[in-house]
Amino acid sequence: MLNWKDVIKFASHGNPEPDRRVEKTEEEWKELLTAEQFRVTRKKGTEAPHSGALCSIYDAGKYNCVCCDTPLFDSTIKFNSGTGWPSFTQPIKENAIKYEKDTSFGTVRVEVMCNTCDAHQGHVFPDGPEPSGLRYCINSVSLTLQEEK
């Protein structure tokens, strides 16, 4: 189980190798994504709080990257953080997420991206529930829900 110390280590000293890589040109991403998905995932945007379709859904399944369909989070680790964005305590696998130090907006945060295609997902914070203490605060538009049958 990852904790804040692991997150800082990855953000400072390099991320785990992904299982695969998906790389496309900006034009190719624009053809595949809606304008909002492109703005958030490829341009590091943020959707308005409480606006995403996946904020209040807790159906069983996997939350995949909207760009490359890589599974990133599982419904069993989703929780209601009250922030207005889907929140998770862990990635589905240690190497599913890429971490980078983010100093935009005059603060220091840790950005989380899909480790397969570098799509911006959101940020991770050390104020989540135990046992990990992590809160992955993710843009709903960055994900698709693959429901379990």
Secondary structure, DSSP 8 states (H G I E B T S, - for coil): ---HHHHHHHHHH-----S------HHHHHHHS-HHHHHHHHH-----TT-STTTT---SEEEEETTT--EEEEGGGEE--SSSS-EESS-SSTTSEEEEEE-GGGS-EEEEEETTT--EEEEEES-S-TTT--EEEE-GGGEEEEE--
